[in-house]
Amino acid sequence: MWHIGLCIAALVVISITYWVYKWRNPKCTGNLPPGSMGLPLFGESMQFFAPNRRWDTPPFFKERIERYRTIFRTSLVGLPVIVSSDSDLNQMVFQQEGHLFQLWYPDSMTKYLKNMVQNLVGHASLKKMILEVESVTTRHIEKWANQETVELRTATADMIFDLTAKKLISYNLEKSSENLRENFDDFMMGLVSIPLAIPGTAHHKCLKKVMKVLKNMLEERRAKPSVRTFCTLNLFVFDHCKIKMHL
């Protein structure tokens, strides 16, 4: 009888070993870049979602770039992933998207995103942004001139944040009741965290803060309908209203 039990145990061990081997060495017609697939099922998700408050490249990417260089493989939330920080490869991926590289989202979403990006950061929009960039840069340089010392990395990040927030959601620190910069670290902690919408988790706290900020901004714009701005948030709201009208 014990022979049968031993055979079953051996089969289980062999099956698990084979499964782990297949997990760590996924099937591919070409050569995969170096890297690690981490634990079965979980992969390297825990390392990826580890909290990080430094104004630098996240440790997850920095450690692997130092070890494997600019292109490496990993596994996140159960899915095999190729990570690239190589500018030439990334440019080729964007250019050949839908041809050499398969899209994971529908064609309608692709068209929508391309139109939105073109409207926001196309050649015509970039020309219009020159004055905005000059205005924001001048304001921050004048602010730095009145300070004894300036932490360049933080100060530059603040300037880029103000410009980006203005373009994406027409955010203006001087006119808005919300101080997005103070909540930015909390936003990032929540966005790069395990996506569990459970009270008490970083992701849930982030969602609550984001929804509160967006709700307040929408209420401010409803209170002043005569003030029209062109940004990503307004495009989303406008498209959402069009969809509701069609339905």
C-alpha positions in Angstrom: 0.0 0.0 0.0 2.8 2.3 0.9 4.2 1.9 -2.7 1.0 3.5 -4.1 1.3 6.4 -1.7 5.0 6.9 -2.6 4.2 6.9 -6.3 1.4 9.4 -5.8 3.7 11.7 -3.8 6.4 11.3 -6.4 4.0 12.3 -9.2 2.8 15.3 -7.2 6.4 16.5 -6.6 7.3 15.9 -10.3 4.2 17.8 -11.5 4.9 20.8 -9.2 8.5 20.9 -10.2 7.6 20.8 -13.9 4.9 23.5 -13.4 7.4 25.8 -11.6 10.0 25.2 -14.3 7.4 26.0 -17.0 6.5 29.1 -15.1 10.0 30.4 -14.8 10.8 29.5 -18.4 7.7 30.6 -20.4 7.4 29.2 -24.0 8.6 31.6 -26.6 9.5 31.3 -30.3 12.4 33.8 -29.9 14.9 34.7 -27.2 13.4 36.2 -24.1 15.4 39.0 -22.3 17.0 38.2 -19.0 15.0 38.5 -15.8 13.0 36.6 -13.2 9.4 35.4 -13.2 9.3 35.4 -9.4 7.0 33.1 -7.5 4.4 31.0 -9.3 1.1 32.9 -9.7 2.3 36.0 -7.7 5.4 36.7 -9.7 7.2 39.8 -8.5 4.0 41.7 -7.7 4.9 42.3 -4.0 8.2 43.9 -5.0 6.5 46.0 -7.6 3.8 47.3 -5.3 6.2 48.0 -2.4 5.7 51.6 -1.1 8.2 54.2 -2.3 8.2 57.9 -1.5 11.6 58.8 -3.1 11.8 61.3 -6.0 13.6 58.8 -8.1 13.2 55.7 -10.2 11.3 53.1 -8.2 13.6 50.5 -6.6 11.8 47.7 -8.5 12.9 49.1 -11.8 16.3 50.5 -10.7 17.5 47.2 -9.2 16.5 45.2 -12.3 17.9 47.7 -14.7 21.2 47.5 -12.9 21.1 43.7 -12.9 19.6 43.0 -16.4 20.1 46.4 -18.2 17.4 48.3 -20.0 15.2 45.3 -21.1 14.1 42.5 -18.7 11.2 40.1 -18.2 9.1 39.7 -15.1 5.6 38.7 -13.9 3.1 41.0 -12.4 -0.3 40.1 -11.0 -0.1 36.7 -12.7 0.8 38.0 -16.2 4.2 37.7 -18.0 5.6 41.1 -18.8 8.5 42.6 -20.8 9.7 45.9 -19.3 11.7 48.2 -21.5 13.5 51.5 -20.7 15.3 51.6 -24.0 14.2 54.7 -25.9 14.8 53.1 -29.4 12.8 50.0 -28.6 10.0 52.0 -27.1 9.8 54.2 -30.1 9.6 51.2 -32.4 6.8 49.7 -30.2 4.7 52.9 -30.5 5.3 53.1 -34.3 4.5 49.4 -34.9 1.6 49.2 -32.5 -1.1 47.1 -34.1 1.3 45.7 -36.6 4.3 44.0 -35.1 2.9 44.4 -31.6 -0.7 43.2 -30.9 -3.0 45.7 -29.2 -4.6 44.5 -25.9 -7.5 47.0 -26.1 -10.2 47.4 -28.8 -9.7 49.4 -32.0 -12.3 51.9 -30.9 -10.4 52.6 -27.7 -7.2 53.0 -29.8 -8.8 55.5 -32.1 -10.3 57.4 -29.1 -6.9 57.6 -27.3 -5.0 58.7 -30.4 -7.5 61.5 -31.1 -7.4 62.6 -27.5 -3.6 62.6 -27.4 -3.5 64.5 -30.7 -5.8 67.1 -29.4 -3.8 67.6 -26.2 -0.2 67.3 -27.3 -0.3 67.4 -31.1 1.8 70.0 -33.0 -0.9 72.6 -32.8 -1.5 72.1 -29.1 2.3 72.2 -28.4 2.6 75.5 -30.2 -0.2 77.0 -28.0 1.6 75.6 -24.9 4.7 77.7 -25.4 3.2 80.7 -23.7 1.9 78.5 -20.8 5.3 76.9 -20.3 6.9 80.4 -20.4 4.4 81.7 -17.8 4.8 78.8 -15.4 8.6 78.8 -15.7 8.8 82.5 -15.1 6.6 82.3 -12.1 8.7 79.5 -10.5 12.0 81.2 -11.3 10.8 84.4 -9.6 9.8 82.3 -6.6 13.2 80.6 -6.5 15.0 84.0 -6.7 13.4 85.0 -3.3 14.7 81.8 -1.6 18.1 81.4 0.0 18.5 77.8 -1.2 16.6 75.8 -3.8 16.4 72.0 -3.9 16.6 71.7 -7.7 15.0 68.2 -8.0 12.0 69.1 -5.9 11.6 72.6 -7.3 11.7 71.3 -10.9 9.2 68.5 -10.0 6.8 71.2 -8.6 7.1 73.2 -11.8 6.5 70.2 -14.1 3.6 69.2 -11.9 1.9 72.6 -12.1 2.3 72.6 -15.9 1.0 69.0 -16.4 -1.9 69.5 -14.0 -2.9 72.6 -15.8 -2.9 70.8 -19.1 -4.7 67.7 -17.9 -7.3 69.1 -15.7 -6.9 72.9 -16.0 -5.6 73.1 -12.5 -4.5 76.4 -11.1 -3.1 76.5 -7.6 -3.9 80.2 -7.2 -7.6 79.8 -8.2 -8.4 76.3 -7.1 -9.6 75.4 -3.6 -7.7 72.1 -3.8 -4.0 71.8 -3.3 -3.1 68.8 -5.4 0.6 69.1 -4.8 0.1 68.3 -1.1 -1.8 65.1 -2.0 0.5 64.0 -4.9 2.6 61.7 -2.8 -0.5 60.0 -1.4 -1.9 59.7 -4.9 1.3 58.0 -6.1 1.4 55.6 -3.1 -2.1 54.6 -3.8 -1.8 54.2 -7.6 1.3 52.0 -7.3 -0.1 49.6 -4.8 -2.0 46.4 -4.7 -5.4 47.3 -6.3 -7.7 46.2 -3.5 -10.6 48.6 -2.9 -10.9 47.6 0.8 -11.2 50.3 3.5 -7.9 51.0 5.1 -5.7 50.0 2.1 -3.5 52.6 0.3 -5.4 52.0 -2.9 -8.8 52.7 -1.3 -7.5 55.9 0.4 -6.2 57.0 -3.0 -9.5 56.4 -4.7 -11.4 58.4 -2.0 -9.0 61.3 -2.3 -9.1 61.3 -6.1 -12.9 61.2 -6.2 -13.1 64.0 -3.7 -10.8 66.2 -5.6 -12.5 65.5 -9.0 -15.9 66.1 -7.4 -14.9 69.4 -6.0 -13.4 70.5 -9.3 -16.5 69.5 -11.3 -18.7 71.4 -8.8 -16.5 74.5 -9.2 -16.9 74.3 -13.0 -20.6 73.8 -12.8 -20.8 76.9 -10.6 -18.9 78.9 -13.4 -20.2 77.5 -16.7 -19.1 80.6 -18.6 -15.4 79.8 -17.9 -14.4 77.3 -20.6 -11.1 75.4 -20.5 -9.7 72.8 -22.8 -8.2 69.8 -20.9 -8.3 66.1 -20.6 -10.9 66.2 -17.8 -13.3 68.3 -19.9 -12.8 66.0 -22.9 -13.8 63.0 -20.7 -16.8 64.8 -19.3 -17.9 66.0 -22.8 -17.5 62.5 -24.3 -19.4 61.0 -21.3 -22.3 63.4 -21.9 -22.4 62.5 -25.6 -22.6 58.8 -24.8 -25.4 59.4 -22.3 -27.3 61.4 -24.9 -27.0 58.6 -27.5 -28.2 56.1 -25.0 
